[in-house]
């Protein structure tokens, strides 16, 4: 009987550890995917990703479209992306 109780306790500990790992990993993965989507939208809009913000490239030939980048980012992330897209020139 003691062996069965020990195995049950080990199963409970394993389940709790798995839950902790999932609880920690989920926000990290979501943040990584959100950032990747914003970077991709920036590049697609003709911008340069710099310091967590999409900026107009130097010597821009008019290809950069911050509005399209914002719309793409909002579609991909389901939230407002105004702070990630600017019309300032990259350094």
C-alpha atoms as one frame of an Amber mdcrd trajectory, in Angstrom:
protein
   0.000   0.000   0.000   2.870   2.377   0.784   4.247   1.929  -2.750   0.940
   2.991  -4.295   0.787   6.081  -2.091   4.383   6.962  -3.042   3.630   6.617
  -6.743   0.527   8.794  -6.374   2.570  11.479  -4.624   5.196  11.347  -7.379
   2.472  11.725 -10.014   1.053  14.772  -8.220   4.517  16.343  -8.010   5.119
  15.695 -11.714   1.772  17.263 -12.659   2.508  20.343 -10.533   5.968  20.738
 -12.103   4.508  20.485 -15.606   1.887  23.116 -14.720   4.577  25.476 -13.403
   6.666  25.076 -16.566   3.633  25.762 -18.764   2.644  28.795 -16.663   6.121
  30.293 -17.039   6.696  29.394 -20.698   3.347  30.552 -22.113   3.817  34.321
 -21.581   7.392  34.129 -22.856   6.342  32.376 -26.053   3.427  34.780 -26.601
   5.723  37.802 -26.214   8.265  36.288 -28.602   5.614  35.581 -31.241   4.116
  39.064 -30.887   7.520  40.663 -31.325   8.303  38.475 -34.338   5.009  39.441
 -35.980   5.700  43.155 -35.445   9.210  42.818 -36.905   7.844  40.960 -39.909
   5.163  43.593 -40.512   7.803  46.317 -40.245   9.970  44.668 -42.872   6.971
  44.053 -45.137   6.065  47.747 -44.847   9.578  48.714 -45.965  10.787  49.789
 -42.534  13.777  49.046 -40.327  13.270  47.441 -36.894  15.430  49.310 -34.395
  15.184  49.381 -30.606  11.753  47.753 -30.544  10.317  50.317 -32.968   9.797
  50.297 -36.737  11.452  53.313 -38.350  11.743  54.766 -41.821  15.013  53.649
 -43.440  17.692  56.172 -44.352  17.444  57.381 -47.933  13.844  56.126 -48.106
  12.544  56.098 -51.661   8.950  56.372 -50.476   8.481  52.631 -50.007   7.969
  52.819 -46.228   4.287  52.750 -45.258   3.841  52.992 -41.480   0.030  52.763
 -41.765   0.274  49.419 -43.569   2.750  48.198 -40.966   0.435  49.202 -38.119
  -2.540  47.494 -39.764  -0.525  44.306 -40.349   0.731  44.297 -36.751  -2.751
  44.845 -35.328  -4.150  42.025 -37.470  -1.366  39.663 -36.385  -1.391  40.559
 -32.679  -4.998  41.568 -32.134  -3.966  44.728 -30.288  -2.943  48.333 -30.872
   0.529  48.725 -32.438   0.705  52.538 -32.774   3.686  52.825 -30.424   5.752
  50.379 -32.499   5.589  52.251 -35.813   6.982  55.750 -36.342   7.855  58.005
 -39.252  11.225  58.938 -37.738  14.323  57.988 -39.684  16.499  55.111 -38.500
  19.992  55.940 -37.324
